[in-house]
């Protein structure tokens, strides 16, 4: 009795998988520019996944480099902030405060510009991979 149940369950599962594959092929054929039957679509998918993984890895490495640079700049700013307290008179305090403010503002500007460039590069990479994936 259990063998019959398992056999029916196996057939139902196989039928479900076949139906999903047919639905996927039908949906894929509805997209403009995608051929109706592509014998090597799994190979193309694997190549796309590999290129996508490489692109994401490259983006993460760049992000790590930027983060390391930003933390280094932050530590330098903290060190300079402690130097402000060592001022001897008000003029030196004013000069050190202005210098610290200008450096912090410049560093913040660099951070935002680097993040924007990173985002633009990621979007360019994604767009080029997407354009190559759809002939």
N, C-alpha and C positions, 0 to 999 in steps of 0.2 A: 504494500500500500504506500509506504514512504517513497519507494522508487518511482512510482507513478507520479506522486506529487512533485518530487524533485525534477523529473523529466518535464512535466508541464511547466514548472517554474523556469527551467532552463530554456525551453522553447519561447516562453513569453518574454524572457529577458533578451534573447536573440532577436525576436521580432521587434522589440522596442529599440534596440541598437540600430537595426536596419532602417526603421522608420526615422530615427534621428538623423542618420546619415543621408537619407533621401531628402529630408527637410532641409538639411544644411546645403546639399547640392542645389536644391531648388532656390533657396534664398540667395546663394552665391551667384546663380545664373541670372538673377534679377538685377544685380548691380551692373551699371554700365561699365563697359571696358573689361569685364571679367568673362573669359570664355566659358561657354556652357559646360563643356566637359574638359577637364584638365587632368591628364593622367599623372602629372607630377606635382599636384597641389600639396601633397604632404612634404615633398622635398622643398618646395618653395616656402612653405610654412616654417620648416626647420631652418632654412637659410635666413628667413626674416627674423626668427627668434634668436638665432645666433648673432646677427647683426645688431638687433635690439639690445641683447645682453651686453655686447661690446660697447655700444653707445652709452648705456646706463652706467657701466663700469667706468668709462672715461669721464662721464659727468660727475660721478661720485668722487673719483680721484681729484678732479679739479676743485670740487667743493671742499674736500679735505685740505687741499693746499691753501685755498682761500681762508678757511677757518683757522688754520695754523697761523697764517699771516695776520689775521685780524686779532687773534689772541695775543700775538707778540706785540702788536701796536697798542693793544689795551694795557698790557703790562708796562710798556714804556710810558704810557699816559699816567698810570697810577704812580710810577716812580717820580715823574715830573710833578704830580700833584703834591707829593710829600716834600718836594724841593721848594714849593711855593711857601710852605710854612717856615722855611729857613731865611726868609727875606729880612734884611736889616732895617729897612725903612719903608715908608708907604710908596715911594716911587718905584723901588725895586719890587715890592709886592704887586703893584699895578702892572709893571712890565711882565713879571712872571705869570700873572693871572691872564693877561691878554695873550701871551705866547702859548700858554696851556690851552686856552679856549680856541685859539686859531688852529693849534695842532689837533685837538679833539674834533673840531668841525671838519678839518681836512681829512682826517682819518675816517670819520663817519661818511663823508662824501665818497671816498674811495670804496668803502664797503658797499654802499648802495650802487655805485657804478659797476663794481665787480659782480654783484648779484644780478643786475640787469643784463650785463654781458653774458653771464652764465645762463640766464633764462633764455636770452635770444639764441645762443648757441644750441641749447637743448631743443628749442622749437625748430630751428633750422635743421638739426639732425633728424628730429621726428618727421618733419615735412619731407625731407629727402628720402627717408626710409619708407614713408607711406607712399610717396610717388613711385618709388621703384617696385613696391609690392603690388600696385595696381597698374598693369600695363595700359 
